[in-house]
Amino acid sequence: MPDSIGIIKTTIKDKGVFDVKELYKVMKRWLDVQGYGDETKGFKEEFYVERIKGDVKQLEVKWRAEKTMSDYFSNVITIKILIAAMKNVEIEIEGKKIPTFKSNLRIDIKSVLVKDRQGKFKSDFFRNIYDNTIVRDRVDRYWGYSYGKTNSFIDEIKTYLELRGT
C-alpha cells in the first residue's frame, strides 16, 4: 500500500489582467519538460469545469502530475486552479488592442513523495523498517529533489504572473 511524505503545500493568488491560455501553456510546458506531463503515464486532468453567468466566467481545473523516480519512489504534484470573476477585456500594447481576461486567480499546489508507489508492501510495519533502514538515504535524496522541482514549478508560475504585465 503506497505511503507519502508531504513536501510542499502552497497557494498562489493573483488578481488582474492575464492570458489564461498562456498561463495554462506555461504550466503544462514546465510539467512536460520536467517529466511530469506525459498524458499516457503521469499526467491527468482530473477535473475541468467552466461556469458562465452573463459576461462573467469561472474556471476550475484539477491536475495530477506524477514523475516516477524509481520502482519505489515517485513525486506527485496536485494542482488546483480556480479562475473566478473572469471577464473579457482589451488592453493596449504599443498602440494595438489585444483581447485578454481580467480575473481573480488561485492556484493550490501540493507535492508529495510517494513511497512504495506500486504497493508491494502489504504491511506498514515492514515498509517502515525498509524506509528507515535500507532506503533512508534515498528517501532524503528524493525528497530534496522533489522539493527543488516543486519550487521550480512554483517559481515558473510566479515569474509568468510577474512578467505578464509587461
N, C-alpha and C positions, 0 to 999 in steps of 0.2 A: 504494500500500500504506500503510495508516494507521500512524502512529507515535504514541507517547505520552510524556508527561513526568510523572514522579511528583509528586504534590502532598503527600499525607498518607498514612501507613500507621500505624495505631494499634490498640490493643486496650483495650476497656473490660471490666473484670471486677467482678463483684459477687456477693455471697453473702447470701441472706436470703429474706425473705417479700415477694413482689410478685405482681401480677396480670399474667400472661404475655400475656393477650389485650389488656389495656390498653397494655402496652409495645408490642406489635405495632401497635396503632392509633395510638399517638403517633408512632412511626417512619414509618408509612405516610402519615399525615396530613401530616407535615412534607414528605415527598417529593412528595405531591400538590400542596400549596400552592406549593412552590418550583419546580414544573415538571419534576420527575424521576419522577413517579408514574403517568403515563398508561400503562395496560396495553396500549393499542393501538399505542404508539410506543416509549417509552423505558424502561418498567419490565418486568422479567421475574423471576418467581420460578423460578430455575434448578434448585432442589433443595429438597425437603422430605421429611424422614424422621422418623417418630415411632417410638421403640422403647419397649416396655413389658416390664418384668421385675417380676413381683409387683405391689407397690404403688408402684414407682419408675418414672418415665418419663424418657426422654431425647428431646430435640427438636433437630434440626439443620435449619437453613434457610439458603439462599443466595439473595440478591437481587442483581440488577444493575439499576442505575438510571442512565439517561443523559439529560442535558439538552443539546439542540442549541443552540449559541450563534451559529453562522453556518454557511455552506456548508462551511467548512473546519474549524471547531473544535467540539468537544463536551466535556462533563465527564462522566466515568463514575465512579460510586461503587459499589463492590462491598461488600456487607455479608454477613458470615457470622455466623450466630447459633447458639450452642451452649448449650442449657439442659440441664444434667445434674443427676442426683440429685433430680429434681422429684417432690415429694410433696404430696398434698392436705393442707392444714391449715386450721384455723379460727382466726381472730383475733377479738378482741372490741374493737369500737369503739363508744363511747357506749352500752354495755350490750347491743349487738346482736352476735351471732356471724355473721361473714362468712366464707364459704369462699374460700380462695385457695391459693397454692402457695408452698412453700419450695424453693429450688433454688440451684444454682451457675450463674451466667451468665457467658458470654464472648461479646463481640461484636467481631469483627475488621472494621475499616473501612479500605478502600483507595480513594484517589481519584486519578485521573489526568486530565490534559488531553490529549485526543486531537486530533492534527493530521492533516490530510488524511483526515478521517473517511470520505469517500466513496471513497478510494483512487484518486484521479485521477492522481497522480504514479506513474509506473512505475519511476522511478529515484530512489534515495536522494540521489544527487548533486544533481539539480535541485530536489528537495524541500528539501534543506538550504540551498541558495542562496536559495530562496524564503523559507524560515523565517528565515534570518539576515539578510536584507536587506529584502525587501518587507514582510513582516508581523511583523518583530521586535517592534515596539511592541505589536501586538495579542497576540502570544504572551505578553508580560509582563502585559498588562492582563487577558487571560482567565485566566492562571494565578492572578493575585491575586484575581480574582473567585471562581474555583473554590475557592481556599484558604479564603476567607471563608465561602463557602456550606458547605463541608465542616466547618469548625469550628463553624458554627451548628448543623449536624445533630448533631455530637458533643455540643455543649452541651445540646441539646434532650433527648438520651438521658440525659445525666448529671443534668440537672435533674429529670427524671421519677424516676430512681432515688433521688435525694436526697429528693424530696417524698413518695415512696410510703409512707414510714413514719409520716407524719403523719395 
